[in-house]
Every structure is written in structure tokens, then in C-alpha cells.
Amino acid sequence: MSFVGGISGEILLTTPERDIKIMKETKKLKIVYLCDPTNPRLPDKEILYSLKKKAEVKVLDIRKIDLKKSIKKVLGCDLVLFHGQMGRFDRATYFFILERLKILLEGTEAKKVLWILDKVWGERFELLMYFYDSVDYIFTSDDTWARRFQSEKIFPLHPAASERKIIGKFKKELACDIALIGEIYGGREKELKFLKDKFGGRIKVFNTKYGRDLADLCKSAKVIVVPQSPFDDFFWSDRIYKILSYGGFCLHPRAYGLKQEGFKEGVHYMDYYSETELFVMLQMLLDKEADKSRKKMAKEGKVFVMNNHTYDKRIDEIISKTNINNES
């Protein structure tokens, strides 16, 4: 038992149990984050920004793992977090990198977390199964797949918006009635053709807008359409979070899971299911009388996302689920 000074000279009685509790509460978590800092398509800057607010973070470039140096960084840490998504390599190089990562994971007693940020198919499925026995937890944005796979170590966790304040500016070269964002492939080619047939030059396609460039687009385009493929009821990308957080108006494929996330269609965003619905919705949204309603909805969507769906919130979920706060 010990004594410490309190407010106005007050003597506070403490116990070893209370001292230990205080130490636990004040100890900063140690997290190692493996990422690809060169890939603008990935939200590594956003995730790092949130991680550094909650922990002491060491960053490792997943493409250049030096085992001798990297093992020193993971020793004594509380959590190792990675998503495994990198730039394109030939398959031999890619699996060589993954094998070094697996060796690194086996060299630490920290909790190991894989967070799949894309649809679980093809290379993403191979990645998940490759590390399945090497990690303690797997989080995936593909809740549809997680519901089918049903594993005690797999949990749904969608991407999010950044806490960083990026304010877009209207730019004449980006201005348009309809902006379609995303690479054009497969079913998206049909969707684009349909939109061009119906709206002609009123539509522009953007597939490489990130960060401030995307924020500028959100301020310059009247309606931003998210392509339907390959989304479904419980899988969608980070676009809805980013568009709304930058103050854009989002027309998104219908997804039942968004309701479970708290999104309200007609309040935060609008949705569509078929080509006919897409056409009717755009006709309505581009009417001059809809300007005020559209801007109000974009504002409501931004407030909702920034209050509920940021990477700060997602990191809190990971820390809570892995229980590292209580074990540190």
C-alpha cells in the first residue's frame, strides 16, 4: 500500500492492484503495420494516420522485408497488422515476398491480423488461405464471403473514410453532370455503354482519382455513380465512404448491408439496382429542382460517415476484437 498526493494536498490511498491498472491504462500499444506505401489505390496513409493516434507504430514496406531488421521490429510488439495487397509482380516474386512475411509472422508472439480490403476472389482468396494458419484474426470487407465461409477467426470489417481533413475544390476540367468512378471491365463496360447512350457527353469516366484529386472531383461533379459490378448485398468498396466524406453526392448500387451499417437511402445517398432504375434516378437527380435536395443529402451523408465510419472507428474494432488493450 502506498500514498500519493492528490488535489489541494489531499492524500490518496493506492494499492498495487490500482497501480497496475493505471500502468495498463497509460501504456501505449505497440503496433507493426506492414503496407505498400507506393500504391495510391490502397488506404495505407489513412490507416497509418489512425493507428498513430492510438499506438506507437512501426512501418514495414511489405515489398522489401529484410528479415534480420524486421524481426527486431516485431519483437515485443502487441499487434502485427497487414493486408498483403501490393503492386503487381510476377507470381514467383509475389510468393517469395509472402513466404518472407510468413516467416516474419512466426517470429513474434504478438497478435497477428490480416485485413482483406477487397473482394475475396482470385489472388485475394489465395492470400487469405496462404496465411490462414499464420494469423490469429482475419478481417474482410467481403462480408458475403465471410458469411459463407463461417470461421471463428474471420470477421467482417469494411473499409472507411479518412480522419484527415481534405477539402476539395471545384475544378472546371472535372465538372460534369455524371461522374463514373472505377476501372472499366466486365459488366462495367455494359453499364458505361448504357449511360453514354442515354446521357452522351454529360458523363465522364474517372478511374485514377485518389486523395485530394478525388475530393476535387466530389466538389466538381453533380452526381457520382459507383458501378454495380462486382458488388452485392454484403460487399462494397470504400467508394461510398470516400465520396460522402469529401462532400460528394453518391449514387450507389443497392446493398442491404449498408442499412445494417446505419446508412439511410434517401437521406445519406441514393441507390439503384437495374439499368432502368439508374436511368430514372439520374433523370430525377439532374433536374434543376433537385439541386437543393441533392446538396442537402450530400451534407447529411458527410456528417454521418465522419461520425460513424472512419478508420479511427475501424482500428478501434480491431483493437477491441483482438483484446490487446487488456493484455498489454
N, C-alpha and C positions, 0 to 999 in steps of 0.2 A: 504494500500500500504506500502511496506517495502523495505529496501535496504540491499543487501548482497555484500560482497567483491568478486571481480572477479579476473581474471588473471592479474598480474602485477599491482595490486591495483585498477583495473577497478571497477567502481560501477555499479552493475546490478540492474535494477528496477524489482521488483517482484510484483505479485498480489495474492490475496487469492486464485484465481482460479488456478494460476500456482503452488502455494504451495500445493494445494490439489492434483493436478496432479502428482507432484513429490512424495508426500506421497503414492499415489496409486501405482506408478511405483516401489517404493522401498520396499513396504510392502511385506513380504514373505507370500505366501499362506500356509494355514494350512490344511493338509490332513490326514485323518484317513484311514489306509489301513487294512482291515480285511483279513487274509490269514491263510493258513495251513503251518507253517514253517517246518513241519516234512516231507512233501511229495516231494520227489525229482522229481516227474513227472510234477510238476507244476512250472511255471517260476516266483515264488514269489521273489526269490533273484534278478532276473534280473529286475523285475518291481520295486522293492524297490530301487535298485541302481539308476534307472532313476528318480523315484519320489523324492528321497533325493537331487537330483541336482536341483530340481525346487521348492521344498516346505519344510516346516517344517512338518515332518511325524511322526505320532504316529502309532504304530503297535499293532493290537489286534489279538490274536490267536482265530480264528473263532470257534474252537472246545471247547474253555474254556471261554465263555463270562460270566464275573461277572458283572451283570447289574449295581450294585451300583458304581463300579470302572469305568466301561466302559462308562457310561453316562457322567461322568465328563470329559472324554477324547473327546467325540464328541461335547460337548457344546462349541460353539464359533469357531468351525472349518468351513472351506469353502466347503469341499468336503469329503464325505464318499464313499470309493471305495471298492468293494468286488466282488468275483467271485463265492463264495459259494461251491466250489469244495474241498472236504476233503477226508480223509481216509475213509474206509468202516466201517459203523456202522450198527447195526440193525435198522430197519425203525423207531421204536419208539424213539430211542435215536437221530437219524438223524433229525426227525421232531421237537423234543424237542429243539435241537440246533437252528434250523431255526426259531422256534417261538420266542426264546430269541433274535435272531438277528432282527426279525421284530419289536419287542418291542423297541429295541435299536434305530432302524431307525426312529421310530415315536417320539423319544425323542430329535430329533435335527432338526433345521431349515436349516441345510446345504444341499447342493445339494447331492442327493443320486444316485450312479451309480452302476449298476450291469453289469459286463463284463463276458459273457459266453465264455469260452475259448475252447469249444468243440462243436461237432455236437449237434444240438438241437433235441434230441430224448430221449425217456425214462425218466430217472431221471433228465436230463438237462431241458427237457420240463416242467416237474413238478416244478422244481426250478424256472424257468422263470415265469410261471403263478402264482406261490405262492407269488412272490414278485412284480408282475406286477403293482399293485396299491400302493405299498410302496416305489417305487423309481421314480426318475424324468427322468432318461435315462437308456436305456439298449443297450449295445454294444454286438455284437455277431460275432464270427468268421464264423458262418454258414450263409453266405450271401444268399445262396439258400433259406433257410427257411425265412430269413428276407424279401426277395422279395415276397414270397407268403403271409406272414402274414400282411405286409403293415400297420405299426403303426407309428404315428408321434413321438413316443418316442423310437423307435428301429432303430439302425444304424449299418451298417456293420463295423467291425474293426477286422482285422486278427491279429494273434499273430506276433511275430517278433524275431529278433536276439538281443542278449545282447550287451550292450556297453562295458561290461567288457572284457578286453583283456585276453583271454585264448588261449595259444599257445599249440597245440597238439604235441606229439612226436611219431615217428614211433615205433611201438612195434611188435616184431616178432610174439607174440601169437595172435595178432589181424590181422596180414597180410593175405590178401586173394584177389582173383580177384573180387569177388562179395560179398558185404555185404547186407543182407536184414534186415532192422531195423523195429521193431514193434512187438507187440504181435501177435501170430498166432491164428486166429479164423475165423470161417465162410468162406467167399470167399478167404481169405488169405491162407487157407490150400491148396486149389486147385492151387493157384499161386505158392506156395512153392514147391508143388509136381512137377509141370511143370518145374520149374527151376532146381530142383535136377535131374529130368530125363534127362534134356538137358546138365547140366554142372557138375553134380556129386559133387566131393569134392572141386570144385573151388568156391563153395558158402558156406558162414557161416551165421547163423542167430543170431541177437543180439536184445534183446527186453528190456534190462535194462541199457542202456548206456546214461548217462546224464553228463552235465558239462565237466570236464576235460577228463573223460573216453570217452565221445563221440568225443571230439576234437582229442584224440589219435587215435580213430577208423578212423576218417576222414583223418588222415595222413597215415594210415596203409593200408586201402583198396583202390583198384584201382577204383571201381565203387560202389556207394551206391544206392541201389534200394529202393524206397519208395513204399510200397504195394498199390494196386489200391483201395481196399475197406477201408473205405466207402466214398471215395472222389468223387466229381462230379465237374461240371464246376465252381461253385462258393463256394465250401467248400474244404479246405485242412487244414492240421495241421501245426504245427510250424516246421516240419522237414526240409522243403526246406530252411527256413531261418537259422536254426542252422547248417545244413550241409555246406551250402555255406559260412556262417560266419567263420566256422572253417577250411575253405580251402579244403573241400571235393568235389568230383565230384558227382553230383546228377542226377539220372535218375528218373524222377517223372511222375506220371500219368498225362495225358493230362488234362488241366483245362483252359478253355477260360478266366476265371477271372484273371489268372496270367498275361496275356497280358495286361489287364486293370491296373494291378499293376506295369507295366513297365518292367516285365521280358521279355527277348528275348530268345526264344527257339533256340538252336544252338549257342548262344553267352554266356548266363549265365548258362545254364543247357540243358539237353536233355529230351524229353518226350516220352511216349508210350501210346497206347490205348488198343491194343489187345495182346494176348499171342504171336502171330506171330511177331508183331512189337517189343515186348520185346526181343524175341529171336534174331531177326535180329540186333537190336540196340546193344545188348550185344556182339554179334559176332564182330560187327564193332568196338566197343569201346575197346575191349580187344586185338585187333590186335596190334602188336608191332609198326606199323607205325602210330597208333593213339595216342601214348603216349604223344607227344608234344602238339597235339591239345587238348587232354583231360586236361592236366595240365594248358594250357592257358585258357581254358574255366572255370576251377575251380577258377583261379585267377581273371578273369573278374567277375565271379559270386560273389566272396567275396567282391570285391570293390563295386559292385552295391548294394548288401544287406546292407553293412555297411554305405553307403551313403544315403540310402532311406528307409530301413525297420528295424529300431532298436526300442527298447521300448521307447527311448527318443522321437522318432517321434510319436509313438502311444499315449504317455502321452500328448504330445502337442495337438494331435487331441482331446483328451478327454477334456483338459482344454479349448480349443477353442470352442468346441461344447457346453459345459456347461456354458461358458461365465463367469466363476468365476474370471478371471483376471480383468474384467471390473467392477465387482460388489463388489470386495473386498475393 
